[in-house]
Amino acid sequence: MSLHTSVELNHTIVGVKDREQSAAFLARVLGLELGAGWGPFLPVTTGNGVTLDFVTLPPHLEVTPQHYAFLVPEEAFDGIFARMREECDEYWADPARTQPGQINHNDGGRGVYFLDPSGHYLEVITRPYGSQAD
């Protein structure tokens, strides 16, 4: 049992090629609001209060692709999937990208993987891993 059950992720910094492009992309696809810029950061806040602070990296630095997974309600998936398909040429049912143009049904839900404009690997799921359908 953890002694620090009140610990929560508050924010993370997402290094990208263009903060406006990547933050707006995520906000559009997920149906979230783009926050007001603060210094070098452009925030997108999720429903549980976690903020992704997008920052444009200097030209001499390469973007190191990261993985960001978003748990969404089942009823939101169709709209997110439709917006993602408008924005992206490719998507996959699996992280290894062996199932192009498909979604998965892991744990009785639905999920999909796709890339953001800077090459970060995004995932949308409707059920947490290991939750199993009732």
Secondary structure, DSSP 8 states (H G I E B T S, - for coil): --S-TT----EEEEEES-HHHHHHHHHHHHT--B---BTTEEEEE-TTS-EEEEEE--TTS-----EEEEE--HHHHHHHHHHHHHH-S--BSSTTS-SBT--B-GGGS-EEEEE-TT--EEEEESS-TT----
